[in-house]
């Protein structure tokens, strides 16, 4: 059975008003609908919950590695919440914390939850690595933006790209992914390079469940596909 990896933006899971339980339940229904065709790895980001901790912490903690460890802990808490709501599926009982554990988890379970892995690495990069480990060739990125642009969409003349190859994606990421705090590029440079190396398709979608269903099925959707 093939595996699809979902890179689930933390802001989709945890917003200013708390855990987005309604969305997670809809996500469960979508995954359940395809659970006989695919296994799923879901890598969850930190979102607003992460910023609640890391932004004030910057005033007293000057070591970025420590700040990253805090952010990783928050991603794993978010993943734990999703895992609990997914309990009626054949879901791995723990939030996976290493690629070695991931290999074993995907053999025994149909759905596996992960958060961050290492300081300095985004959950997008984790999702690509996870895909590569299990030989998955499809990654669905669920976030605020569903399209890649040739330059920041706020800039005049920015062109929306419905599809592009990995080389172009790496080129754009190299120009606009600053890796600074709160940088808003849709997919980071390291993750883009890893996806190119492994030949993993990236499907960008917004947080509409209807778009997720289309992307899982490989049908035309409102978003960019990198191939």
C-alpha positions as CSV (number, residue, x, y, z in Angstrom):
1,X,0.0,0.0,0.0
2,X,1.4,3.4,-1.0
3,X,1.9,6.1,1.6
4,X,1.0,9.8,1.4
5,X,2.6,12.3,3.7
6,X,0.7,15.4,4.9
7,X,2.6,18.4,6.1
8,X,0.0,20.0,8.3
9,X,0.6,23.6,9.1
10,X,0.5,24.2,12.9
11,X,-1.7,27.3,12.4
12,X,-4.4,25.0,11.0
13,X,-4.3,22.8,14.1
14,X,-3.8,25.5,16.8
15,X,-5.2,29.1,16.3
16,X,-5.5,32.1,18.6
17,X,-8.7,30.7,20.0
18,X,-7.2,27.3,20.7
19,X,-7.2,23.8,19.2
20,X,-9.1,23.7,15.9
21,X,-11.0,20.5,16.8
22,X,-13.6,21.0,14.0
23,X,-10.9,20.9,11.3
24,X,-9.1,17.9,12.8
25,X,-12.3,15.9,12.8
26,X,-12.9,16.8,9.2
27,X,-9.3,15.8,8.4
28,X,-10.0,12.5,10.1
29,X,-13.0,11.9,7.9
30,X,-11.0,12.6,4.7
31,X,-8.1,10.3,5.8
32,X,-10.6,7.6,6.7
33,X,-12.2,7.8,3.3
34,X,-8.9,6.9,1.7
35,X,-7.5,4.6,4.4
36,X,-8.1,1.4,2.4
37,X,-6.0,2.8,-0.5
38,X,-3.2,4.6,1.3
39,X,-1.2,4.8,4.5
40,X,-0.6,8.3,5.9
41,X,2.2,10.1,7.7
42,X,1.0,13.4,9.2
43,X,3.7,15.9,10.2
44,X,2.3,18.7,12.4
45,X,3.8,22.1,12.8
46,X,3.8,24.5,15.8
47,X,1.6,27.4,14.6
48,X,0.3,29.9,17.1
49,X,1.0,27.7,20.0
50,X,4.7,27.7,19.2
51,X,4.8,31.5,18.9
52,X,3.1,31.8,22.3
53,X,6.2,30.3,23.8
54,X,9.1,31.2,21.6
55,X,8.4,34.8,21.0
56,X,8.5,35.8,24.7
57,X,11.3,33.3,25.3
58,X,13.6,35.2,22.9
59,X,13.8,38.0,25.5
60,X,15.5,35.7,28.0
61,X,16.9,32.8,25.9
62,X,19.6,33.8,23.4
63,X,20.5,30.3,22.3
64,X,18.6,29.5,19.1
65,X,19.1,25.8,19.6
66,X,17.1,26.0,22.8
67,X,14.4,28.0,21.2
68,X,14.2,25.4,18.4
69,X,13.9,22.6,21.0
70,X,10.9,24.5,22.6
71,X,9.3,24.8,19.2
72,X,9.8,21.1,18.5
73,X,8.2,20.2,21.8
74,X,5.1,22.3,20.8
75,X,4.9,20.5,17.4
76,X,4.8,17.2,19.2
77,X,2.1,18.4,21.5
78,X,0.0,19.4,18.5
79,X,0.7,16.0,16.9
80,X,-0.4,14.3,20.1
81,X,-3.7,16.1,19.9
82,X,-4.3,15.0,16.3
83,X,-3.2,11.5,17.2
84,X,-5.8,11.3,20.0
85,X,-8.6,12.4,17.7
86,X,-7.5,9.8,15.1
87,X,-7.7,7.0,17.7
88,X,-10.5,5.1,15.9
89,X,-8.2,4.5,12.9
90,X,-5.2,2.1,13.0
91,X,-3.0,4.9,14.3
92,X,0.5,4.4,15.8
93,X,0.1,4.8,19.6
94,X,3.0,7.4,20.0
95,X,4.1,10.5,18.3
96,X,7.2,9.4,16.3
97,X,10.4,11.2,17.3
98,X,13.0,9.7,14.9
99,X,13.2,8.3,11.4
100,X,14.2,4.9,12.8
101,X,11.0,4.8,14.8
102,X,9.1,6.0,11.7
103,X,10.3,2.9,9.7
104,X,8.9,0.6,12.3
105,X,5.7,2.6,12.8
106,X,4.7,2.6,9.2
107,X,5.0,-1.2,9.0
108,X,2.7,-1.7,12.0
109,X,0.2,1.1,11.5
110,X,-1.9,2.9,8.8
111,X,-1.5,6.4,10.2
112,X,1.6,7.9,11.9
113,X,1.9,11.3,13.6
114,X,5.1,13.3,13.8
115,X,6.2,16.8,14.9
116,X,9.6,18.3,14.5
117,X,12.9,16.3,14.7
118,X,15.9,18.5,14.9
119,X,16.8,22.1,15.8
120,X,17.0,24.2,12.7
121,X,14.8,21.9,10.6
122,X,11.3,22.9,9.7
123,X,8.4,20.4,9.8
124,X,8.2,20.8,6.0
125,X,11.7,19.3,5.8
126,X,10.8,16.6,8.2
127,X,7.8,15.7,6.0
128,X,10.1,15.4,3.0
129,X,12.5,13.2,4.9
130,X,9.7,11.1,6.2
131,X,8.4,10.7,2.6
132,X,11.8,9.6,1.5
133,X,12.3,7.1,4.3
134,X,9.1,5.2,3.3
135,X,9.5,5.7,-0.4
136,X,6.4,7.9,-0.7
137,X,6.4,10.1,-3.8
138,X,3.6,12.4,-2.8
139,X,3.6,15.1,-0.1
140,X,0.5,17.3,0.5
141,X,1.3,20.6,2.1
142,X,-1.7,22.0,4.0
143,X,-1.3,25.7,4.8
144,X,-2.5,29.3,4.4
145,X,-1.2,29.6,0.9
146,X,-2.1,27.1,-1.9
147,X,0.0,28.6,-4.7
148,X,3.7,29.2,-5.3
149,X,4.6,32.5,-6.9
150,X,7.7,33.5,-8.8
151,X,8.2,36.2,-6.2
152,X,6.4,37.2,-3.0
153,X,2.7,37.7,-3.9
154,X,2.7,41.1,-2.2
155,X,5.1,42.4,-4.8
156,X,3.9,44.0,-8.0
157,X,3.8,41.6,-11.0
158,X,4.1,38.4,-9.0
159,X,3.0,35.5,-11.2
160,X,1.1,32.5,-9.8
161,X,2.5,29.1,-10.8
162,X,0.0,26.3,-11.2
163,X,2.8,23.8,-11.7
164,X,6.6,23.9,-11.8
165,X,9.5,21.5,-11.7
166,X,11.8,21.0,-8.7
167,X,14.7,22.9,-10.1
168,X,12.5,26.1,-10.5
169,X,11.1,25.6,-6.9
170,X,14.7,25.4,-5.5
171,X,15.6,28.5,-7.5
172,X,12.7,30.5,-6.1
173,X,13.2,29.2,-2.6
174,X,16.9,30.2,-2.7
175,X,15.9,33.8,-3.5
176,X,13.0,34.2,-1.1
177,X,13.4,31.8,1.8
178,X,15.4,33.9,4.3
179,X,15.1,31.4,7.2
180,X,14.5,34.4,9.4
181,X,12.0,34.3,12.2
182,X,8.4,34.6,10.8
183,X,9.6,34.2,7.2
184,X,6.6,33.5,5.1
185,X,7.9,31.6,2.1
186,X,5.6,28.7,1.3
187,X,8.2,26.0,1.5
188,X,11.8,26.2,2.8
189,X,14.9,25.8,0.7
190,X,16.2,22.8,2.4
191,X,12.9,21.0,2.1
192,X,12.7,22.0,-1.6
193,X,16.2,20.5,-2.2
194,X,15.4,17.3,-0.4
195,X,12.2,16.9,-2.5
196,X,14.2,17.5,-5.7
197,X,16.7,14.9,-4.7
198,X,14.1,12.3,-3.9
199,X,11.7,13.1,-6.8
200,X,8.8,13.7,-4.4
201,X,5.7,15.6,-5.8
202,X,4.5,18.5,-3.6
203,X,0.9,19.4,-3.7
204,X,0.1,22.7,-2.1
205,X,-3.4,23.2,-0.8
206,X,-5.3,25.5,1.6
207,X,-7.2,24.2,4.7
208,X,-10.4,23.3,2.8
209,X,-11.1,19.6,3.2
210,X,-12.5,19.4,-0.3
211,X,-9.1,20.4,-1.6
212,X,-7.4,17.7,0.5
213,X,-9.7,15.1,-1.0
214,X,-8.9,16.2,-4.5
215,X,-5.1,16.2,-3.8
216,X,-5.2,12.7,-2.3
217,X,-7.1,11.5,-5.4
218,X,-4.6,13.2,-7.7
219,X,-7.3,15.4,-9.2
220,X,-7.2,19.0,-10.3
221,X,-7.3,21.3,-7.4
222,X,-6.8,24.9,-6.5
223,X,-3.1,24.9,-5.8
224,X,0.4,24.4,-7.1
225,X,2.0,21.1,-7.9
226,X,5.8,20.7,-7.9
227,X,7.0,17.7,-9.8
